[in-house]
Amino acid sequence: MRIYLVQHGKAKSKQEDPSRPLTAEGIQESTQTSALLSRTDLSVSRILHSGKARAQQTADILALGIQPRPKIETREGLAPMDDPQQIAETLAESSDDVVMVGHLPHLERLTSLLLTEEADLVAFQNSGIVCLERDRGNSWSLRWAIPPQLTGQTAATQVA
């Protein structure tokens, strides 16, 4: 099983728009990440997001780069301050590869919980993507990470 964790694209401030949709730059970065995914063999049936406008927009954009197109779903437990244990338990019961679009600090806390329970193990960036893989023994490992600066390129940094 693999999970692909994506921090939403850059969003407008609350002062600009209380619903905090993506900025033009956030749309562009998310589109580049989607284009990168289209050049891979990524196959997922679902993209989960928090329901916040910026996460939903990012999920919609990412789905364009994945074939066949995955179902996009709102999932509780992916909001910025949610307890990552809830998602970790859900993942323990699943075997399907999935993309999760979320927020900080939740994504960092979830990644740390799954990998080592150490804080700040992985630094997320807007529109960046991190791939974790669970082996048969239920241990998670970091497979690769791509910062948004590389989404216009074809190479991913192989970690394991």
Helices and strands as residue ranges (DSSP letters): E 2-7, H 24-38, E 46-49, H 53-63, E 71-74, H 84-92, E 98-102, H 106-115, E 129-134, E 140-146, G 148-150, E 157-158
